[in-house]
Amino acid sequence: MSWEKDIEELRRREQLAEQMGGDEPVARQKAAGKLTVRERVAALVDAASFHEIGKIAGKAEYGADNALADFRPSPFVVGRGDIEGRPVVIQADDFTVRGGAGDAAIWQKLLLAEQMANEYRLPLIRLVDGTGGGGSVKMLEKDPRTYIPQTPGWEWVVANMATVPVVSLALGPCAGLGAGRVSASHYSVMVKGLSQVFVAGPPVAKAIGEDVDKEGLGGWDINGKNGVVDDVVSSEAEAFAFARRFLSYLPASVHESPPRVASNDPVDRREQALIDIVPRDRRVPYKMSRILDACLDAGSFFEIGRLWGRGLITGLGRLNGVSVAVIAGDPMFLGGAWTADVCRKLIKFVDLAQTFHMPVVHFVDCPGFAVGVKHERAGVVKLGVQAMAAVYQARVPWCSIVVRQAFGLAGSAMMNPTRTKYRYCWPSGDWGSLPMDGGIEAAYKRDIENSADPAARLKEIRAWAEALRSPFRTAESFYAEEIIDPRDTRPLLCEWAELAQRKSETGPSSFGMRP
């Protein structure tokens, strides 16, 4: 007696599962310029590393002889695989099976992937291409009742935000639960023209008087610029590459330290261009990205959130191979002022660094919170103090490089000043409660008017005020701990990174990253 026939039946069912939704739905998927779910998984993970779980789960129909007559697989493919030799959990939607609708699913497969990632401390990657969790109204024909909604497994979604790196790639229309699964992640990506993210699709929007297509409702031009997703790419292959690169900087879970890689970039490299990269005229902006490239390991900076909160550059990089979180004011956008969007971006990024024990390097150029009715309507004050709280709550090693401006409340949030002030200031630094520009005429109005030569008196006051702005005056009282030659920034940061690596702690944070 042998079990050979049973294994043959298993292989037959596996072959049926590999047909996904059938020839016609697969052809539609390909015609739309999309990979199938199995092609996506194969393209994402290391070759031949994927081990699928629950492959033959689905809806089966049997004939009179109890033999399998028809089979429709679940629209979810889950399992484990490797990325650069490191194990990860994969959770992928199959749009060819009823558009990835939840009513066609066996929801336990999604729950298993979330739970496995959490309990085995493995990064989770979601490939989202589905119409949501609730399915269709036509479900009521088979089960004629309504129900009080709940989301099975969401407790694991929330728990994973505080435990393991979660990456979500939006690879098609993502509505309802699909949109939620995209947003509840540490890093998310959309593909231009291929993916959309929204609470409900155009038919529902039309019911409330908005006649709009999928792209106009939730395309990349909306969600890439409002922070719903972190990055926008041009192809699925690029999305997979971004996911792999993001994970390369992070530990597998909060119970480990961020990985360190070998670096061929000399720690004592001094970039001559840094000595004049910041113009002496404070009104002239400069490219902060050039400073980042000059100070971090060559080619290591991975920007996150390029299209939103543009007054602040955020991303991951390395210093002598040590993974670090990078924050930098961008004077090319409102002079680097903190808008409401900048504050939201900062909160999310500091949470990410704190959750996964990543030292933070902050290149400071901040004239303060953005001023004006537009910014007040956006709630900049409330979001601003929340951003300050995120900085003050962080316990990871933190080093600030004051490149130029640091004014007001926002400028004060370059770091938590109650902790060790590991801070370097460039001679271009300019700081205070308020910028002096524009304030002199108001403060000394009567003095100037009563002068025999108002123009000469104004010039005299300006010269006096300019001398007071010298960072050397601040350093004399130890309020600026160190004034450095900008060309020494990389060597000093690499030295700090070594100390930060030694201090790195593991384990759950006192607060988990919010979705």
GIZI-V347055 format. One record per residue. RES is the residue in one small letter. PHI is phi in degrees with one decimal (* if undefined). NEAR is the number of other C-alpha atoms within 8 Angstrom. Layout:
BEGIN
RES&PHI&NEAR + RES&PHI&NEAR
END
This chain:
BEGIN
m&*&2 + s&-136.6&4 + w&-98.7&6 + e&-59.4&6 + k&-64.7&7 + d&-67.1&7 + i&-67.1&8 + e&-61.8&8 + e&-65.1&8 + l&-60.3&8 + r&-65.1&8 + r&-63.8&8 + r&-67.7&9 + e&-64.0&10 + q&-64.5&8 + l&-63.6&11 + a&-64.1&12 + e&-70.6&7 + q&-78.5&8 + m&55.1&13 + g&-82.4&12 + g&109.0&8 + d&-59.4&7 + e&-67.3&7 + p&-62.1&10 + v&-64.2&12 + a&-63.2&8 + r&-64.6&8 + q&-60.2&13 + k&-69.1&10 + a&-64.9&7 + a&-80.2&6 + g&81.1&7 + k&-110.2&10 + l&-74.9&10 + t&-77.6&11 + v&-59.9&11 + r&-74.6&9 + e&-65.6&8 + r&-64.2&9 + v&-61.0&11 + a&-63.0&11 + a&-75.6&9 + l&-81.9&10 + v&-93.9&11 + d&-59.4&13 + a&-54.5&6 + a&60.2&5 + s&-99.0&9 + f&-80.5&13 + h&-116.2&7 + e&-80.5&9 + i&-119.2&8 + g&73.8&8 + k&-61.8&9 + i&-95.9&8 + a&-73.3&8 + g&168.2&10 + k&-104.2&8 + a&-110.3&9 + e&-124.1&8 + y&-119.7&10 + g&-82.6&8 + a&-62.8&5 + d&-90.1&5 + n&65.8&6 + a&-87.7&7 + l&-62.7&9 + a&-101.9&8 + d&-155.5&7 + f&-149.8&11 + r&-121.7&12 + p&-68.7&14 + s&-62.3&12 + p&-80.3&15 + f&-124.4&13 + v&-110.4&17 + v&-130.4&14 + g&166.4&12 + r&-126.0&13 + g&-153.9&13 + d&-119.5&12 + i&-127.4&11 + e&53.8&5 + g&80.9&6 + r&-102.9&6 + p&-69.8&10 + v&-139.9&13 + v&-105.0&15 + i&-115.0&15 + q&-135.2&14 + a&-129.7&13 + d&-85.7&13 + d&-110.3&15 + f&-68.6&13 + t&-74.2&14 + v&-102.7&15 + r&51.2&9 + g&61.5&10 + g&68.1&17 + a&-66.1&17 + g&-63.0&12 + d&-72.5&9 + a&-94.0&11 + a&-96.3&11 + i&-107.1&11 + w&-62.5&8 + q&-61.6&6 + k&-68.1&11 + l&-64.1&12 + l&-60.0&11 + l&-58.5&8 + a&-63.9&14 + e&-62.8&13 + q&-68.4&9 + m&-61.4&11 + a&-57.8&15 + n&-70.2&13 + e&-74.2&7 + y&-96.9&6 + r&57.6&12 + l&-122.4&15 + p&-59.4&15 + l&-119.1&15 + i&-120.4&12 + r&-106.0&13 + l&-103.7&12 + v&-100.6&15 + d&-155.6&17 + g&-149.1&15 + t&-92.5&15 + g&121.8&14 + g&-99.6&10 + g&-88.6&9 + g&74.8&11 + s&-112.6&7 + v&-60.5&5 + k&-65.3&6 + m&-57.7&10 + l&-65.7&9 + e&-66.9&6 + k&-89.4&6 + d&-134.4&6 + p&-74.8&7 + r&-162.3&5 + t&-95.4&5 + y&-146.4&4 + i&-75.9&4 + p&-67.4&4 + q&-146.9&4 + t&-122.6&5 + p&-57.7&7 + g&86.4&9 + w&-65.0&7 + e&-61.8&7 + w&-76.1&11 + v&-59.4&10 + v&-66.7&10 + a&-61.8&9 + n&-66.9&13 + m&-63.6&16 + a&-106.9&13 + t&-130.3&14 + v&-132.6&15 + p&-64.1&16 + v&-120.8&13 + v&-117.4&13 + s&-123.0&15 + l&-111.1&14 + a&-83.2&17 + l&-118.6&13 + g&-177.4&10 + p&-69.3&13 + c&-120.6&18 + a&-121.0&15 + g&58.2&13 + l&-60.3&11 + g&-59.7&15 + a&-64.6&13 + g&-63.0&9 + r&-69.7&11 + v&-69.8&15 + s&-72.9&11 + a&-80.7&10 + s&-150.4&13 + h&-84.4&10 + y&-150.7&11 + s&-137.3&14 + v&-137.7&13 + m&-114.7&17 + v&-108.1&15 + k&-55.2&11 + g&74.8&8 + l&-108.9&11 + s&-121.3&15 + q&-138.5&16 + v&-130.9&13 + f&-156.6&11 + v&-65.0&7 + a&-148.4&8 + g&-79.2&10 + p&-53.0&12 + p&-59.3&6 + v&-72.0&8 + a&-62.0&12 + k&-64.1&10 + a&-65.8&7 + i&-105.9&6 + g&95.5&6 + e&-111.3&8 + d&-95.5&7 + v&-145.8&9 + d&-89.4&7 + k&-61.5&11 + e&-67.9&9 + g&-71.4&8 + l&-90.3&12 + g&-152.0&11 + g&-76.9&14 + w&-63.7&15 + d&-67.8&6 + i&-91.5&10 + n&-79.1&12 + g&-77.7&16 + k&-111.6&11 + n&-113.9&9 + g&90.6&12 + v&-62.3&8 + v&-119.1&15 + d&-84.2&12 + d&-141.6&12 + v&-125.2&11 + v&-127.7&11 + s&-99.2&8 + s&-154.5&8 + e&-63.2&11 + a&-59.0&7 + e&-68.1&9 + a&-61.4&14 + f&-64.0&10 + a&-64.0&9 + f&-64.3&8 + a&-62.3&11 + r&-62.5&10 + r&-68.6&9 + f&-55.5&11 + l&-66.5&10 + s&-65.8&7 + y&-90.8&12 + l&-103.5&11 + p&-72.0&12 + a&-67.1&11 + s&-160.7&12 + v&-69.4&16 + h&-87.5&10 + e&-128.6&9 + s&-87.7&11 + p&-58.0&12 + p&-69.1&10 + r&-113.9&7 + v&-118.3&6 + a&-69.9&6 + s&-127.0&8 + n&-97.8&4 + d&-85.2&8 + p&-58.1&7 + v&-70.7&8 + d&-96.3&6 + r&-65.1&8 + r&-117.7&9 + e&-88.0&8 + q&-61.2&6 + a&-63.0&7 + l&-71.0&11 + i&-70.1&9 + d&-131.2&6 + i&-72.2&8 + v&-96.0&10 + p&-63.5&9 + r&-69.7&5 + d&-76.0&5 + r&-66.0&6 + r&-82.9&4 + v&-95.7&6 + p&-78.3&10 + y&-150.0&9 + k&-94.2&9 + m&-61.5&10 + s&-59.4&6 + r&-66.2&7 + i&-68.0&10 + l&-61.2&9 + d&-62.4&11 + a&-75.6&11 + c&-99.4&10 + l&-84.2&13 + d&-54.6&15 + a&-54.8&8 + g&71.7&6 + s&-93.1&9 + f&-76.9&13 + f&-120.4&9 + e&-73.3&9 + i&-126.2&10 + g&79.9&15 + r&-62.3&11 + l&-96.0&8 + w&-136.9&12 + g&52.1&16 + r&-73.8&10 + g&-73.9&16 + l&-134.0&14 + i&-93.8&14 + t&-128.8&14 + g&175.3&12 + l&-114.7&15 + g&-153.9&14 + r&-137.8&12 + l&-126.9&12 + n&50.7&12 + g&87.3&10 + v&-81.7&13 + s&-70.3&15 + v&-136.3&13 + a&-92.6&13 + v&-117.9&13 + i&-123.5&12 + a&-151.9&12 + g&-66.9&14 + d&-116.5&14 + p&-68.7&15 + m&-75.6&10 + f&-126.1&9 + l&52.9&8 + g&67.1&11 + g&88.5&14 + a&-62.8&14 + w&-85.0&16 + t&-85.4&12 + a&-59.3&14 + d&-65.6&11 + v&-59.9&13 + c&-63.6&15 + r&-62.4&11 + k&-64.6&13 + l&-63.1&11 + i&-58.2&12 + k&-61.7&10 + f&-74.4&9 + v&-65.7&11 + d&-58.1&13 + l&-60.3&10 + a&-62.4&13 + q&-66.2&12 + t&-62.6&15 + f&-110.4&13 + h&59.2&13 + m&-97.2&14 + p&-58.1&15 + v&-110.0&13 + v&-111.2&12 + h&-117.5&12 + f&-89.7&12 + v&-92.8&15 + d&-152.6&15 + c&-138.6&16 + p&-79.8&14 + g&120.5&12 + f&-72.5&12 + a&-63.9&10 + v&-108.8&6 + g&132.1&6 + v&-59.0&6 + k&-54.5&6 + h&-77.6&12 + e&-66.0&10 + r&-63.1&7 + a&-79.0&7 + g&81.6&9 + v&-61.8&15 + v&-65.6&8 + k&-63.8&7 + l&-67.0&11 + g&-63.5&13 + v&-71.4&8 + q&-67.6&10 + a&-64.4&12 + m&-61.4&10 + a&-62.9&8 + a&-60.7&11 + v&-65.2&13 + y&-69.6&9 + q&-76.0&6 + a&-63.0&9 + r&-119.7&5 + v&-76.5&11 + p&-55.9&10 + w&-140.8&10 + c&-127.7&13 + s&-111.0&13 + i&-113.2&12 + v&-83.3&14 + v&-82.4&11 + r&-145.5&13 + q&-84.9&13 + a&-153.9&17 + f&-127.0&15 + g&67.4&12 + l&-59.4&9 + a&-62.3&15 + g&-62.6&15 + s&-70.9&9 + a&-89.1&10 + m&-66.0&10 + m&-170.3&11 + n&-85.7&9 + p&-72.1&6 + t&-82.6&5 + r&-98.6&5 + t&-52.2&5 + k&-84.2&10 + y&-84.3&7 + r&-142.8&11 + y&-120.6&13 + c&-120.5&14 + w&-80.7&13 + p&-65.3&8 + s&-82.7&10 + g&-60.5&12 + d&-145.4&10 + w&-145.1&12 + g&154.4&8 + s&-68.6&7 + l&-141.2&7 + p&-62.6&10 + m&-72.2&7 + d&-57.2&5 + g&89.3&7 + g&-90.6&8 + i&-65.2&11 + e&-59.3&9 + a&-72.3&7 + a&-69.8&6 + y&-114.3&8 + k&-56.8&9 + r&-67.2&6 + d&-59.4&7 + i&-68.4&13 + e&-64.2&7 + n&-83.4&7 + s&-75.6&8 + a&-64.4&4 + d&-132.5&7 + p&-54.5&10 + a&-64.8&7 + a&-67.1&7 + r&-64.9&10 + l&-61.6&10 + k&-63.3&8 + e&-63.6&8 + i&-65.6&9 + r&-63.1&9 + a&-63.5&8 + w&-61.4&8 + a&-66.2&9 + e&-63.6&8 + a&-63.6&7 + l&-65.8&7 + r&-77.6&9 + s&-58.7&9 + p&-62.5&12 + f&-67.7&7 + r&-61.8&9 + t&-67.4&10 + a&-65.5&12 + e&-59.7&7 + s&-99.3&7 + f&67.9&7 + y&-79.4&7 + a&-109.1&12 + e&-62.7&10 + e&-144.2&8 + i&-93.9&12 + i&-124.4&10 + d&-71.0&9 + p&-52.0&8 + r&-70.3&11 + d&-91.0&9 + t&-61.7&11 + r&-61.5&14 + p&-55.9&11 + l&-69.9&8 + l&-67.3&10 + c&-64.9&11 + e&-63.5&8 + w&-62.3&9 + a&-61.0&12 + e&-63.4&9 + l&-65.9&8 + a&-63.2&10 + q&-62.1&9 + r&-69.4&6 + k&-80.6&7 + s&-52.8&12 + e&-107.7&6 + t&-121.7&10 + g&107.9&7 + p&-61.2&11 + s&-73.7&9 + s&-65.2&4 + f&-143.5&7 + g&-83.7&11 + m&-68.0&10 + r&-78.9&6 + p&-58.5&8
END
